[in-house]
Amino acid sequence: MSLFKARDWWSAVLGEGEEFDQGCLCVGDVDNSGSGCDKVVVGSYMGMLRIFAPHASKPAEQTVADAQLLEVQLRDPIIQVEVGKFVSCSELLHLAVLHPRKLSVYAVSGTAGNVEHGDQYQLRLVYEHNLQRTACNMTYGPFGGVTGHHFICIQSMDGMLMFFEQESYAFGRFLPGFLLPGPLCYCARTDSFITVSSTRQVECYRYETLAVATDADTRQDSEQQSKSSGKRLAVSWLLVLGEQALDIYVPSASPMASSIFVLGERNLFCLRDSGQIRFMKKLEYNPSCFLPYASVSEGTTNVLLGNHNNMLLVYQDTTLKWAAQLSCVPVAVRVANFLELKGLVVTLSSEGHLQCSYMGTDPSFFTAPKVEAREVNYDEVDAEMKALHKNCIDEFNLNIIKLCSLSFQIKVSCRSALQSPKLSVCVQPPLAVTQDQFVLDSLGMYPSFSFTFSPSLSNLCFTTQATCSVPLLPGVPRVAQCKFVLPLRLVCCPTSASKNSKYKITVDTNKPPVNLNEVFPGTSAEDKEGNALAFQFIAGSRVTVLASKTSQRYRIQSESFEDIWLVAKELVQRFDRHFAKLGVKDFRNSFSGPIPLAEYFETVDHHFELRVNAQKYQDLLSERAVQFRAIQRRLLTRFKDKTPAPLQNLDTLMEGTYRQVIALADAAEENRACLVQAFSRLRSATHLLILLVSLWQGLSAEQTAILEATLLPLLQDTPQLGWEESVDAAVSHLLRTCLSRSPKDQAISLSTMQLSMPKDTSRLKKHITLLCDRIGKGGRLSLSSEANVPTPVMLPGQDSMFVHVHVN
């Protein structure tokens, strides 16, 4: 924020619900009063045309009504307004108003009033041109070196430049390679037109070249005639900007300075008339409008630049000279001269806030009140800080529980009477439920329970399971299951996208890119095109989704590798549902590789390191416990002896050993909590690896299930069996059977062996790398040994039971 604010000299709020843009503001002596005072002309997209003669505000004066000279409601929206010499046989200034399908030129005249109401102003139509194409913007000037008059050039939405020599239409030319219209400006020094094409490059066309080029009614005719006759429209010079331009301006106040200013989305460019760059200023904010004007220093130009931070900056070439705070974001800025004050800055916002201000030194200083000196009781301060810290932690935990909890209603229905019905809720850690077992006395009751979980999530799925027995088959339990997936917005919220992240993956599709706002309804992307979206997880990590504007690729990036899993899975599933809803049957997600095994192995090594630490803590605890019990026996023997003997520092040794046992127990408990979280992150990273492999090779649902059962055989680690040895055994079995290179090895089954914690993870990482390599070379996952397993069949007349889950 700037220290100084722009001092308000006069201001007004125009209408309600009206919209304004860059071309809706101009200043000039539109009524030809000859007093040297400018009038402010404002047009809106609602077709309202207003003319103001601002003056200094007085406390007891209705400034807005008194300063408004004219207000006229036109039939069409107003795109742009300009003041110039647009009427032949007259050197007076007239007002040109550009509508989407019409160009109108008006004469503004004032009549002195004889009563207290003051002067009266009228708007008289001089001539108008009906346009055959929808207009985008216009520029004017002495085209072709004409003196005393101004011609008008209008750019249409389909890339045609239409030239009007006052009351008559001259000719029209299509711009080559046109896609979308850009800003347009006329340079009188070179008699050229400068624009920025959709290829993000500045293009210059001389008026003489435009005049002699082939005329055509359509773009196809223009291209054909240019090829046949040879009078094709050639560009005088071009310059690649690399970004879209917001506006172009050619200062005319200083004839010696040959400068062309281009305002980009991130940079300010100053070009020579030949297209060479004089200087460039990188902007650290999003600009909204600008206006170059003459500087008091020779060889330099001042630039007024407004941005979306409500700031108005003054640059002298590339040096920032002043910064002032505005009350709104300006979309247009002009410099005007009035009777009381010269060189006022006129700004207009998109909501219609019109302001005339000047750069004054009117800072608002804040002086902190004096604090009475007193002696500080550090014990009380320390106790107060501890209490505040405890309250903050309690409030944070309470908010987390409120944010990360859901209530569900379980409904169990059946076709006949059931005996001893029970309901179980099965979740994967770190998910948790307040109650996981329900005994139903009768099926007319609908039990409800609260569903809570911790911030670190590896999966958003849980399963409800109902068991019972039927009278026809006593002693035979019946089971019904229902799986449910929690919404992604429960664990994260939209946030601003990050540009750079440590971990990145790219998902390819075979369809054109879609708007991410349509795929993720309820969230808002940063840009209007929906090319960037970010999610902030409760645990603190941020995941960003970026859609390519030119290709069919989507990048997911984050500072945490395992946190990409939930967003990547949600993105793939929402893509499938989105295109299925549109009726697209051949849509396919894919991953071009390579598989990020190095990043995945970092998570594996971290989990294994915590397991090793847990084993070390367990061994140390056992040693210290044995030592503690031995010291206890020695002391007990000394205390029971009838003849007292010295303790020989056994009490001190016992106290030290006790402290070691407590410290080791605390460290082991802390390591156990870290191990639980590390296993949850390992499961997330493994889920991501499985997703990428399935997209990489297009695995079927059955093959993906086999791969998931291989890499995720455990729900949680136990001291007897860990993830590393379980996965190593399962992967080795696949490498010896369905993924074997020779047919002989496929008949060899995995020998029975005792699973134990390995010394390191080198063997496991080698097998996982080999598994991905063989799948990538065409290997297919199958379990032929399970082909003869009988499939349960429901007998006719057998009872059925259903479980339904409803979110409250």
DRENDO-351139 format. One line per 3 residues: number of its first residue (from 1); their letters; for each residue x, y, z of C-alpha. Coordinates in steps of 0.1 Angstrom, whole numbers, plus 5000, padded with zeros to 4 digits. Layout:
N
NUM> A> X/Y/Z ~ ...
END
This chain:
808
1> MSL> 5000/5000/5000 ~ 5012/5035/4992 ~ 5019/5060/5018
4> FKA> 5000/5087/4998 ~ 4965/5086/4985 ~ 4953/5103/4953
7> RDW> 4936/5135/4965 ~ 4900/5136/4953 ~ 4892/5168/4935
10> WSA> 4859/5157/4920 ~ 4841/5124/4918 ~ 4808/5108/4908
13> VLG> 4792/5073/4907 ~ 4775/5067/4874 ~ 4742/5047/4874
16> EGE> 4735/5014/4890 ~ 4744/4981/4874 ~ 4762/4996/4844
19> EFD> 4794/4983/4830 ~ 4824/5003/4816 ~ 4856/4994/4799
22> QGC> 4888/5008/4785 ~ 4872/5028/4755 ~ 4843/5043/4775
25> LCV> 4862/5074/4786 ~ 4876/5104/4767 ~ 4883/5140/4774
28> GDV> 4883/5171/4752 ~ 4866/5204/4745 ~ 4837/5186/4729
31> DNS> 4813/5216/4729 ~ 4840/5239/4713 ~ 4836/5264/4741
34> GSG> 4871/5278/4734 ~ 4878/5283/4771 ~ 4906/5257/4771
37> CDK> 4887/5235/4796 ~ 4882/5199/4788 ~ 4849/5180/4792
40> VVV> 4847/5144/4804 ~ 4827/5121/4781 ~ 4817/5087/4794
43> GSY> 4797/5059/4776 ~ 4785/5026/4791 ~ 4777/4992/4778
46> MGM> 4740/5000/4787 ~ 4740/5027/4760 ~ 4741/5057/4784
49> LRI> 4761/5087/4772 ~ 4771/5113/4798 ~ 4792/5145/4795
52> FAP> 4806/5163/4826 ~ 4823/5196/4833 ~ 4839/5189/4867
55> HAS> 4849/5216/4891 ~ 4861/5219/4926 ~ 4838/5204/4952
58> KPA> 4820/5227/4977 ~ 4804/5215/5009 ~ 4769/5230/5002
61> EQT> 4768/5223/4965 ~ 4753/5193/4946 ~ 4785/5187/4926
64> VAD> 4774/5158/4905 ~ 4742/5173/4892 ~ 4758/5207/4886
67> AQL> 4788/5193/4868 ~ 4767/5170/4845 ~ 4761/5188/4812
70> LEV> 4743/5160/4793 ~ 4729/5125/4798 ~ 4713/5107/4768
73> QLR> 4701/5071/4766 ~ 4712/5056/4732 ~ 4696/5025/4718
76> DPI> 4728/5004/4714 ~ 4757/4996/4738 ~ 4786/5021/4736
79> IQV> 4820/5004/4729 ~ 4842/5035/4725 ~ 4840/5073/4725
82> EVG> 4865/5097/4709 ~ 4866/5135/4703 ~ 4881/5148/4670
85> KFV> 4876/5166/4637 ~ 4852/5141/4621 ~ 4830/5164/4599
88> SCS> 4841/5177/4565 ~ 4840/5214/4559 ~ 4843/5220/4596
91> ELL> 4873/5223/4619 ~ 4851/5220/4651 ~ 4855/5190/4674
94> HLA> 4828/5164/4672 ~ 4820/5133/4692 ~ 4824/5098/4676
97> VLH> 4804/5070/4693 ~ 4811/5034/4683 ~ 4783/5008/4687
100> PRK> 4786/4971/4679 ~ 4769/4977/4645 ~ 4770/5014/4640
103> LSV> 4793/5045/4640 ~ 4776/5077/4650 ~ 4791/5112/4649
106> YAV> 4774/5139/4671 ~ 4777/5176/4675 ~ 4775/5189/4711
109> SGT> 4763/5224/4715 ~ 4754/5246/4745 ~ 4729/5274/4748
112> AGN> 4732/5301/4775 ~ 4702/5300/4799 ~ 4683/5330/4810
115> VEH> 4670/5314/4842 ~ 4686/5299/4873 ~ 4688/5264/4858
118> GDQ> 4719/5275/4838 ~ 4730/5265/4803 ~ 4714/5239/4782
121> YQL> 4733/5213/4761 ~ 4721/5194/4731 ~ 4733/5163/4712
124> RLV> 4727/5165/4675 ~ 4734/5136/4651 ~ 4756/5147/4622
127> YEH> 4759/5114/4603 ~ 4762/5077/4610 ~ 4775/5046/4593
130> NLQ> 4758/5012/4596 ~ 4784/4985/4599 ~ 4782/4952/4581
133> RTA> 4805/4935/4607 ~ 4805/4936/4645 ~ 4830/4963/4657
136> CNM> 4856/4958/4684 ~ 4875/4991/4687 ~ 4885/5021/4666
139> TYG> 4913/5047/4662 ~ 4914/5080/4644 ~ 4940/5104/4630
142> PFG> 4951/5123/4598 ~ 4954/5092/4577 ~ 4975/5097/4546
145> GVT> 4989/5130/4558 ~ 4956/5149/4556 ~ 4955/5182/4574
148> GHH> 4927/5198/4594 ~ 4906/5166/4595 ~ 4905/5132/4612
151> FIC> 4896/5099/4595 ~ 4883/5069/4615 ~ 4895/5032/4613
154> IQS> 4873/5005/4629 ~ 4885/4970/4636 ~ 4859/4943/4634
157> MDG> 4857/4911/4654 ~ 4866/4890/4623 ~ 4898/4910/4616
160> MLM> 4887/4936/4590 ~ 4899/4972/4592 ~ 4872/4995/4579
163> FFE> 4883/5031/4569 ~ 4859/5060/4569 ~ 4868/5094/4555
166> QES> 4843/5114/4575 ~ 4809/5110/4559 ~ 4819/5084/4533
169> YAF> 4832/5048/4536 ~ 4866/5045/4519 ~ 4877/5008/4519
172> GRF> 4881/4977/4541 ~ 4911/4953/4545 ~ 4914/4920/4563
175> LPG> 4945/4915/4585 ~ 4965/4884/4575 ~ 4966/4855/4599
178> FLL> 4939/4870/4620 ~ 4922/4850/4649 ~ 4912/4874/4677
181> PGP> 4911/4912/4677 ~ 4937/4932/4697 ~ 4943/4968/4706
184> LCY> 4947/4992/4677 ~ 4965/5026/4675 ~ 4975/5050/4647
187> CAR> 5010/5066/4645 ~ 5009/5099/4626 ~ 5047/5101/4624
190> TDS> 5049/5071/4601 ~ 5013/5070/4589 ~ 5010/5035/4602
193> FIT> 4986/5013/4622 ~ 4999/4993/4651 ~ 4981/4963/4666
196> VSS> 4989/4931/4685 ~ 4977/4899/4670 ~ 4966/4867/4687
199> TRQ> 5001/4853/4680 ~ 5013/4878/4707 ~ 5034/4899/4683
202> VEC> 5032/4936/4675 ~ 5024/4942/4638 ~ 5027/4975/4619
205> YRY> 5009/4982/4586 ~ 5014/5014/4566 ~ 4983/5033/4554
208> ETL> 4996/5034/4519 ~ 5000/4996/4519 ~ 4965/4992/4532
211> AVA> 4951/5015/4506 ~ 4966/4998/4476 ~ 4960/4963/4488
214> TDA> 4932/4941/4472 ~ 4897/4949/4484 ~ 4874/4920/4493
217> DTR> 4841/4914/4509 ~ 4851/4882/4528 ~ 4883/4868/4542
220> QDS> 4883/4840/4516 ~ 4880/4865/4488 ~ 4908/4885/4503
223> EQQ> 4932/4855/4504 ~ 4923/4843/4469 ~ 4927/4878/4454
226> SKS> 4960/4884/4472 ~ 4974/4852/4458 ~ 4963/4859/4423
229> SGK> 4969/4896/4419 ~ 5000/4900/4440 ~ 4987/4930/4459
232> RLA> 4987/4911/4492 ~ 4988/4930/4525 ~ 5023/4929/4538
235> VSW> 5034/4939/4573 ~ 5059/4967/4577 ~ 5075/4952/4608
238> LLV> 5066/4929/4636 ~ 5080/4922/4671 ~ 5073/4891/4692
241> LGE> 5060/4901/4727 ~ 5054/4867/4741 ~ 5023/4879/4760
244> QAL> 4989/4894/4752 ~ 4987/4932/4751 ~ 4961/4952/4770
247> DIY> 4966/4986/4752 ~ 4987/5005/4727 ~ 4994/5042/4728
250> VPS> 5015/5066/4707 ~ 5023/5099/4724 ~ 5017/5129/4702
253> ASP> 5027/5157/4725 ~ 5064/5154/4719 ~ 5072/5151/4682
256> MAS> 5109/5145/4689 ~ 5102/5113/4708 ~ 5095/5085/4684
259> SIF> 5080/5060/4709 ~ 5053/5034/4708 ~ 5041/5021/4742
262> VLG> 5026/4987/4745 ~ 5011/4975/4779 ~ 5013/4937/4783
265> ERN> 5000/4915/4810 ~ 5033/4914/4828 ~ 5055/4939/4810
268> LFC> 5056/4975/4797 ~ 5073/4979/4763 ~ 5085/5010/4747
271> LRD> 5093/5006/4709 ~ 5108/5029/4683 ~ 5089/5037/4651
274> SGQ> 5110/5010/4634 ~ 5099/4983/4658 ~ 5130/4981/4679
277> IRF> 5127/4980/4717 ~ 5138/5011/4734 ~ 5133/4997/4769
280> MKK> 5111/4972/4787 ~ 5098/4973/4823 ~ 5088/4941/4841
283> LEY> 5057/4946/4862 ~ 5052/4928/4895 ~ 5014/4932/4895
286> NPS> 4985/4929/4871 ~ 4981/4962/4852 ~ 4946/4975/4843
289> CFL> 4953/5006/4821 ~ 4979/5031/4812 ~ 4985/5065/4796
292> PYA> 5019/5079/4784 ~ 5023/5116/4784 ~ 5050/5142/4779
295> SVS> 5077/5146/4805 ~ 5095/5177/4817 ~ 5128/5160/4812
298> EGT> 5141/5158/4776 ~ 5143/5124/4760 ~ 5120/5108/4785
301> TNV> 5083/5100/4787 ~ 5061/5097/4818 ~ 5036/5069/4821
304> LLG> 5005/5067/4843 ~ 4998/5031/4851 ~ 4969/5017/4870
307> NHN> 4968/4981/4885 ~ 4944/4958/4902 ~ 4957/4967/4936
310> NML> 4939/5001/4934 ~ 4972/5018/4927 ~ 4982/5046/4903
313> LVY> 5019/5046/4895 ~ 5039/5072/4877 ~ 5070/5060/4858
316> QDT> 5096/5081/4840 ~ 5107/5055/4815 ~ 5116/5026/4837
319> TLK> 5119/5045/4870 ~ 5091/5047/4895 ~ 5086/5083/4905
322> WAA> 5053/5082/4924 ~ 5027/5059/4937 ~ 4992/5068/4950
325> QLS> 4963/5048/4963 ~ 4929/5049/4945 ~ 4895/5040/4958
328> CVP> 4889/5015/4930 ~ 4905/4996/4902 ~ 4908/5019/4871
331> VAV> 4900/5005/4836 ~ 4907/5038/4818 ~ 4928/5068/4827
334> RVA> 4932/5103/4810 ~ 4948/5136/4818 ~ 4925/5167/4815
337> NFL> 4927/5205/4820 ~ 4900/5223/4839 ~ 4894/5259/4848
340> ELK> 4907/5257/4883 ~ 4935/5232/4879 ~ 4955/5218/4850
343> GLV> 4967/5183/4845 ~ 4942/5164/4866 ~ 4941/5126/4864
346> VTL> 4907/5113/4853 ~ 4900/5076/4861 ~ 4870/5053/4855
349> SSE> 4863/5020/4871 ~ 4843/4991/4856 ~ 4815/4998/4881
352> GHL> 4812/5035/4870 ~ 4832/5053/4896 ~ 4845/5085/4879
355> QCS> 4872/5104/4897 ~ 4893/5135/4890 ~ 4923/5135/4913
358> YMG> 4958/5148/4916 ~ 4990/5136/4932 ~ 4992/5154/4965
361> TDP> 5012/5148/4996 ~ 4984/5141/5020 ~ 4997/5112/5042
364> SFF> 4978/5098/5071 ~ 5001/5093/5100 ~ 4993/5071/5129
367> TAP> 5009/5078/5163 ~ 5008/5051/5188 ~ 4997/5062/5222
370> KVE> 5023/5062/5250 ~ 5024/5032/5272 ~ 5028/5037/5309
373> ARE> 5061/5022/5321 ~ 5056/4994/5346 ~ 5076/4966/5360
376> VNY> 5071/4933/5342 ~ 5064/4902/5362 ~ 5080/4876/5339
379> DEV> 5065/4846/5358 ~ 5030/4860/5351 ~ 5038/4867/5315
382> DAE> 5051/4832/5310 ~ 5020/4817/5326 ~ 4998/4839/5305
385> MKA> 5016/4828/5273 ~ 5013/4791/5282 ~ 4976/4796/5289
388> LHK> 4971/4814/5255 ~ 4991/4787/5237 ~ 4970/4760/5253
391> NCI> 4938/4778/5243 ~ 4950/4782/5207 ~ 4958/4745/5205
394> DEF> 4925/4735/5219 ~ 4906/4758/5196 ~ 4926/4745/5166
397> NLN> 4919/4709/5175 ~ 4882/4717/5180 ~ 4880/4733/5145
400> IIK> 4898/4704/5130 ~ 4873/4679/5144 ~ 4844/4701/5133
403> LCS> 4859/4704/5098 ~ 4869/4668/5094 ~ 4837/4650/5106
406> LSF> 4806/4638/5089 ~ 4774/4622/5102 ~ 4759/4593/5083
409> QIK> 4726/4574/5085 ~ 4728/4537/5079 ~ 4696/4520/5066
412> VSC> 4694/4482/5066 ~ 4664/4467/5047 ~ 4655/4430/5041
415> RSA> 4628/4409/5025 ~ 4620/4388/5055 ~ 4627/4385/5092
418> LQS> 4663/4383/5103 ~ 4678/4370/5135 ~ 4706/4388/5155
421> PKL> 4714/4415/5129 ~ 4747/4433/5135 ~ 4763/4462/5116
424> SVC> 4800/4469/5113 ~ 4818/4499/5099 ~ 4852/4491/5085
427> VQP> 4876/4520/5077 ~ 4913/4522/5068 ~ 4937/4541/5090
430> PLA> 4940/4569/5096 ~ 4902/4571/5092 ~ 4883/4564/5124
433> VTQ> 4847/4562/5136 ~ 4832/4570/5169 ~ 4814/4536/5169
436> DQF> 4822/4507/5146 ~ 4798/4480/5160 ~ 4760/4482/5161
439> VLD> 4736/4455/5174 ~ 4701/4460/5159 ~ 4672/4448/5180
442> SLG> 4648/4454/5152 ~ 4652/4466/5116 ~ 4627/4494/5122
445> MYP> 4655/4515/5138 ~ 4679/4536/5118 ~ 4712/4539/5138
448> SFS> 4732/4571/5132 ~ 4769/4576/5140 ~ 4795/4603/5137
451> FTF> 4823/4598/5112 ~ 4856/4615/5121 ~ 4892/4612/5108
454> SPS> 4926/4628/5111 ~ 4941/4654/5087 ~ 4966/4630/5071
457> LSN> 4945/4609/5046 ~ 4955/4581/5023 ~ 4921/4571/5012
460> LCF> 4886/4584/5014 ~ 4867/4551/5013 ~ 4850/4531/5040
463> TTQ> 4828/4500/5041 ~ 4797/4491/5060 ~ 4789/4455/5066
466> ATC> 4758/4439/5080 ~ 4757/4403/5093 ~ 4727/4382/5103
469> SVP> 4712/4347/5101 ~ 4679/4336/5085 ~ 4654/4310/5100
472> LLP> 4657/4288/5069 ~ 4695/4284/5073 ~ 4702/4285/5111
475> GVP> 4738/4290/5120 ~ 4748/4302/5085 ~ 4756/4339/5086
478> RVA> 4746/4362/5058 ~ 4767/4393/5049 ~ 4758/4425/5029
481> QCK> 4783/4452/5022 ~ 4781/4488/5010 ~ 4812/4509/5001
484> FVL> 4811/4547/5002 ~ 4836/4574/4990 ~ 4839/4607/5009
487> PLR> 4839/4640/4989 ~ 4873/4656/4982 ~ 4862/4690/4995
490> LVC> 4859/4675/5030 ~ 4897/4674/5033 ~ 4907/4704/5013
493> CPT> 4896/4738/5001 ~ 4903/4759/4969 ~ 4933/4782/4971
496> SAS> 4957/4801/4949 ~ 4978/4780/4924 ~ 5015/4776/4930
499> KNS> 5039/4782/4900 ~ 5067/4758/4910 ~ 5066/4726/4929
502> KYK> 5090/4698/4937 ~ 5069/4669/4924 ~ 5050/4669/4891
505> ITV> 5031/4644/4871 ~ 5013/4648/4837 ~ 4980/4631/4827
508> DTN> 4972/4629/4790 ~ 4938/4626/4774 ~ 4926/4620/4739
511> KPP> 4901/4649/4739 ~ 4905/4687/4738 ~ 4912/4704/4771
514> VNL> 4882/4713/4792 ~ 4874/4740/4817 ~ 4885/4729/4852
517> NEV> 4856/4748/4867 ~ 4832/4725/4848 ~ 4850/4694/4860
520> FPG> 4852/4706/4896 ~ 4820/4725/4902 ~ 4818/4745/4933
523> TSA> 4855/4757/4930 ~ 4868/4787/4911 ~ 4899/4787/4891
526> EDK> 4922/4818/4891 ~ 4917/4826/4855 ~ 4884/4828/4837
529> EGN> 4894/4801/4812 ~ 4897/4776/4840 ~ 4933/4765/4833
532> ALA> 4946/4765/4869 ~ 4931/4751/4901 ~ 4946/4745/4935
535> FQF> 4936/4726/4966 ~ 4949/4733/5001 ~ 4948/4702/5023
538> IAG> 4942/4704/5060 ~ 4976/4690/5067 ~ 4991/4721/5051
541> SRV> 5002/4708/5016 ~ 4990/4724/4984 ~ 4982/4705/4952
544> TVL> 4979/4725/4919 ~ 4962/4713/4887 ~ 4973/4731/4855
547> ASK> 4956/4725/4821 ~ 4975/4731/4790 ~ 4960/4757/4766
550> TSQ> 4974/4741/4735 ~ 4976/4704/4742 ~ 4955/4677/4758
553> RYR> 4976/4674/4790 ~ 4970/4682/4826 ~ 4998/4687/4852
556> IQS> 4994/4679/4888 ~ 5021/4693/4911 ~ 5028/4696/4948
559> ESF> 5056/4698/4974 ~ 5045/4665/4987 ~ 5046/4634/4964
562> EDI> 5020/4613/4982 ~ 4994/4642/4984 ~ 4991/4641/4946
565> WLV> 4972/4608/4949 ~ 4938/4621/4960 ~ 4937/4649/4935
568> AKE> 4950/4627/4906 ~ 4924/4600/4913 ~ 4896/4626/4916
571> LVQ> 4907/4643/4884 ~ 4907/4610/4864 ~ 4873/4599/4878
574> RFD> 4857/4633/4871 ~ 4871/4633/4836 ~ 4855/4599/4830
577> RHF> 4821/4611/4844 ~ 4823/4644/4826 ~ 4829/4629/4791
580> AKL> 4804/4601/4798 ~ 4778/4627/4806 ~ 4785/4643/4772
583> GVK> 4781/4610/4755 ~ 4817/4605/4746 ~ 4825/4568/4745
586> DFR> 4861/4567/4733 ~ 4875/4590/4760 ~ 4907/4577/4776
589> NSF> 4932/4589/4802 ~ 4968/4580/4799 ~ 5002/4586/4814
592> SGP> 5032/4588/4791 ~ 5058/4581/4818 ~ 5084/4577/4831
595> IPL> 5071/4561/4863 ~ 5084/4583/4893 ~ 5101/4554/4911
598> AEY> 5128/4575/4926 ~ 5103/4598/4943 ~ 5083/4567/4954
601> FET> 5114/4550/4969 ~ 5120/4581/4990 ~ 5087/4574/5008
604> VDH> 5096/4537/5011 ~ 5130/4545/5026 ~ 5115/4569/5051
607> HFE> 5089/4543/5063 ~ 5116/4516/5066 ~ 5139/4539/5085
610> LRV> 5111/4545/5111 ~ 5106/4507/5113 ~ 5144/4502/5120
613> NAQ> 5142/4530/5147 ~ 5112/4512/5163 ~ 5132/4480/5164
616> KYQ> 5162/4498/5180 ~ 5140/4514/5206 ~ 5125/4481/5214
619> DLL> 5159/4465/5219 ~ 5171/4493/5240 ~ 5140/4492/5261
622> SER> 5145/4455/5267 ~ 5181/4460/5278 ~ 5172/4489/5301
625> AVQ> 5143/4469/5315 ~ 5165/4439/5323 ~ 5191/4463/5339
628> FRA> 5163/4480/5359 ~ 5150/4447/5372 ~ 5185/4435/5382
631> IQR> 5191/4467/5401 ~ 5158/4462/5419 ~ 5167/4427/5429
634> RLL> 5201/4439/5443 ~ 5184/4467/5463 ~ 5157/4443/5476
637> TRF> 5184/4419/5488 ~ 5203/4448/5505 ~ 5171/4460/5522
640> KDK> 5162/4425/5534 ~ 5196/4418/5549 ~ 5196/4418/5587
643> TPA> 5230/4435/5588 ~ 5227/4468/5569 ~ 5253/4473/5542
646> PLQ> 5261/4503/5521 ~ 5241/4506/5489 ~ 5272/4514/5468
649> NLD> 5253/4540/5446 ~ 5227/4514/5435 ~ 5199/4539/5442
652> TLM> 5215/4565/5420 ~ 5220/4539/5392 ~ 5184/4528/5396
655> EGT> 5172/4564/5392 ~ 5193/4570/5361 ~ 5181/4537/5346
658> YRQ> 5145/4547/5353 ~ 5150/4580/5335 ~ 5165/4562/5305
661> VIA> 5135/4538/5304 ~ 5111/4568/5305 ~ 5130/4587/5278
664> LAD> 5132/4556/5256 ~ 5095/4549/5260 ~ 5086/4585/5251
667> AAE> 5109/4583/5220 ~ 5094/4549/5210 ~ 5059/4563/5213
670> ENR> 5068/4594/5192 ~ 5084/4571/5166 ~ 5053/4549/5166
673> ACL> 5031/4580/5159 ~ 5055/4590/5131 ~ 5054/4554/5117
676> VQA> 5016/4554/5116 ~ 5017/4587/5096 ~ 5045/4574/5074
679> FSR> 5026/4543/5066 ~ 4996/4564/5057 ~ 5018/4585/5033
682> LRS> 5033/4553/5019 ~ 4998/4540/5011 ~ 4990/4572/4993
685> ATH> 5022/4571/4973 ~ 5015/4534/4965 ~ 4980/4543/4953
688> LLI> 4995/4570/4931 ~ 5021/4545/4917 ~ 4993/4520/4909
691> LLV> 4972/4547/4892 ~ 5001/4559/4871 ~ 5010/4523/4861
694> SLW> 4974/4515/4851 ~ 4972/4547/4830 ~ 5007/4540/4816
697> QGL> 4998/4506/4802 ~ 4960/4508/4801 ~ 4955/4480/4827
700> SAE> 4921/4465/4831 ~ 4901/4467/4863 ~ 4911/4431/4871
703> QTA> 4948/4437/4865 ~ 4947/4469/4886 ~ 4931/4450/4914
706> ILE> 4959/4424/4913 ~ 4985/4451/4913 ~ 4968/4468/4943
709> ATL> 4966/4436/4962 ~ 5003/4430/4955 ~ 5016/4465/4966
712> LPL> 4990/4470/4994 ~ 4987/4437/5012 ~ 4984/4452/5047
715> LQD> 4960/4477/5063 ~ 4986/4486/5089 ~ 5021/4476/5101
718> TPQ> 5025/4452/5130 ~ 5057/4442/5149 ~ 5054/4407/5135
721> LGW> 5047/4416/5098 ~ 5056/4447/5080 ~ 5049/4462/5046
724> EES> 5083/4457/5031 ~ 5086/4419/5035 ~ 5049/4414/5025
727> VDA> 5053/4434/4993 ~ 5086/4418/4985 ~ 5071/4383/4988
730> AVS> 5040/4393/4966 ~ 5061/4410/4939 ~ 5085/4380/4938
733> HLL> 5056/4357/4933 ~ 5044/4377/4903 ~ 5079/4379/4888
736> RTC> 5081/4341/4891 ~ 5047/4333/4876 ~ 5027/4356/4853
739> LSR> 5055/4380/4847 ~ 5082/4354/4842 ~ 5104/4356/4811
742> SPK> 5105/4318/4806 ~ 5075/4294/4805 ~ 5093/4270/4829
745> DQA> 5094/4296/4857 ~ 5056/4301/4855 ~ 5050/4266/4869
748> ISL> 5072/4273/4899 ~ 5051/4285/4928 ~ 5064/4306/4956
751> STM> 5081/4284/4982 ~ 5070/4287/5018 ~ 5093/4309/5037
754> QLS> 5094/4328/5070 ~ 5088/4365/5064 ~ 5111/4387/5085
757> MPK> 5122/4423/5084 ~ 5149/4428/5058 ~ 5182/4445/5064
760> DTS> 5175/4472/5038 ~ 5152/4480/5010 ~ 5176/4474/4980
763> RLK> 5161/4440/4972 ~ 5125/4454/4974 ~ 5133/4484/4952
766> KHI> 5150/4462/4927 ~ 5119/4439/4925 ~ 5095/4468/4922
769> TLL> 5116/4483/4894 ~ 5117/4449/4876 ~ 5079/4446/4881
772> CDR> 5073/4480/4864 ~ 5098/4471/4836 ~ 5081/4439/4827
775> IGK> 5046/4454/4828 ~ 5059/4481/4805 ~ 5073/4455/4781
778> GGR> 5039/4439/4777 ~ 5036/4416/4807 ~ 5000/4411/4819
781> LSL> 4989/4404/4855 ~ 4968/4373/4861 ~ 4960/4348/4889
784> SSE> 4955/4315/4870 ~ 4956/4296/4903 ~ 4923/4312/4913
787> ANV> 4904/4301/4882 ~ 4889/4270/4899 ~ 4877/4289/4930
790> PTP> 4839/4283/4932 ~ 4818/4314/4928 ~ 4790/4318/4954
793> VML> 4756/4315/4938 ~ 4723/4329/4953 ~ 4698/4301/4955
796> PGQ> 4662/4308/4944 ~ 4640/4319/4973 ~ 4670/4328/4994
799> DSM> 4666/4360/5015 ~ 4684/4392/5005 ~ 4696/4421/5026
802> FVH> 4707/4456/5016 ~ 4727/4483/5032 ~ 4722/4520/5022
805> VHV> 4743/4549/5034 ~ 4730/4585/5035 ~ 4749/4616/5044
808> N> 4731/4639/5069
END
